[in-house]
Structures are given as structure tokens and as C-alpha cells.
Amino acid sequence: MSGNGKPCCATESLRRIWQVDVGGIVVGLAMLDDIIDEVQRLHHTVKDSIAEELPEWVKVSNYVPRTAEQTYRSALLREFEKEQTP
């Protein structure tokens, strides 16, 4: 991986795809590890703020259908909270 946090090549990008259950459908989301790290650095303490930030960051590297934004929001918050558990 390059020093700026972006994958160096397509192979590296593929290794960094997370499988996430979004409303009963498993989807692949690229760069979710970096996204979670970035949102953690914002030090939000309110769940709603975190839930609003996550989809916006995810949309930079992934397609999120407008009709499924709320479902993605819930799924992303669940993944974020899993990463907070020691």
C-alpha cells in the first residue's frame, strides 16, 4: 500500500473489500477499514453523528442506492460499533 492510505494497485483494493450485511443482502464495500478509522478520528460521541458521517464517507468509494441509504446507515453503524469493541 502507498503512504497516503490508498491502495497501490487493484489487487490491494480487492483485499480491502469488507462483506457487510445490508438489510439481509451481503454487499462488498471498499475501503471500509480506512473509513472507520477516519470517522473514529473525528471523535463523535453521538451515535446519530456517526451514523450520518459513515454513509457519506462510504459513498466516496462505493455505490449506495438512494433508496437504501437508511439501511446502509444502520449496517455501517453496526460495523463501526463492532470495531469499537476491544
N, C-alpha and C positions, 0 to 999 in steps of 0.2 A: 504494500500500500504506500502511496506517496505521503509526504509530510503534511499535506493540507487536509487530511482526513478523507479525501475522495479516493475511491478505488483506482488502482493503477491500470486496470485492464478489465475486459469483460468477464474473465474467469474470476477475478477477485469480486466483482459485482455480484456474480451468481452465488458465491459463497456467503454473501451477506444478505441473502433474502430470508426473511422470517416468515414462517407459516403461522397465520393468525386466523382464528375462528371469528368470522364477522357474520353474525346472525345465522349461524348454522352452516355457513359456507367457508371453507378454508381458502384463504387468498394468500398470495405471496407478496410481501411488502419489502421493498428495497430500502436499505439504509436505516432501518428502524432502530438499530443499536445506537447509531450516531444521533438520531432524532431524540431518543430517550435521554441520552447524555446531555444534549443541548437544552432540553426542557428542564432537566434537573438543575442545570447551571443557572436557570432563571430564578430559582428558589421560590417558586409559587407555593403558597401554603393552602390555598383554597382549591378544592377539587374542581370546581367549575372553571377556574382559570386554567388549570392544567388540561382539562377536557377540551377547552376551546383552543389552546395552543397546539396540541398534538396533531389534529387533522390538518391544520394549516401547514405545519412542517412536512407532514406526510405527503401532501398534495404536490410538493416541490418535485419529488422523485417518483410518485405513484399516481395512478388514476383512481380517483374516488368519485363514483357516480353521485350526482347531486341528490338523487332520491334516496341514497343510502348513507348520507353524511351522519345522521344521528346514530345509526347502527355502527358505523366506523368509530364514531366518537366514544361510544360505550366500550367497544372492543379495544381500542387504543388505550383508554384509561385503565382497563383491566390489565393489559400488558405492562403498562407503566408501573402499576401498583405491584405486580409480580417482581419487577426488578428492584423495588424498594425494600422488599423483604430480605433480611440478611440470611 
